[in-house]
Amino acid sequence: MIEGKFPPSFPLAGALKDSGLIVDALRSAYLDESLMAAINGQFRAAAEQGHADEDMAAVILALKR
């Protein structure tokens, strides 16, 4: 990871899917989903940048400006 490589232990695509399901579950339970929605948004941004098949730690790349 220090070298900018993120071999998948748990792919970002899976974290994106799971965090989306958690957002939906929180909404269904009338609970505040704002934190999980923000996390899901960062996972989505990193996936859209082409990192979906890398480890979920690649989400850090979505935070760079």
N, C-alpha and C positions, 0 to 999 in steps of 0.2 A: 504494500500500500504506500509505503514511503516513496517508492519508485513510480507511483501513479498507475500501478497495475492492480486490478481487482478480480483475481480468479474467484469464481463463484463457489461459495459455501451455501449461500441462500441467495438466489438471483433476485435482482431488483424487481423484475417482472412479478415475482411471487409476493414480494413485500408490497408492491403497488396494489395487486389484487386483494391481498388480505387487509391492507389498511382501508381500502374502499369498502370492503364488507363490514369492517368495524364502524366506519362512518355511518353506513346505512343502519346498522344495528343500534347505534347510539341515537340516531334520529327517530327510529321506530320506538325506542324506549323513552322518547321525549327528554333526552339528556343532552347536555352541551357537547357538541361534536367539534367545536372550533379548533382545539389543539390537534386532534386526529386529522381533521380536514387540512390543516396546515402541513402536517407531516405527509399526508397523501399528495398534496400539491407539490411538495419537494421531490417525492418519489416520481411523480408524473413528469416533472421538469427534467429530471435526470434521464428518465426513460426516453423522453422525446429528443434528448441530446444524443441518443444512441447507446446508452449504457444499460439497457434492459437486461441483457444477458450476462452482465457482470455482477459481482457481489453487491448486495444492498448497500455496502459501505461506499459505493460509487456515488451515492446521494450527495456526498460532500462536493462533488464536481458541479452540482446544480447551484451551490451557494456561492461559487466564484463569480465575480463580476467581470 
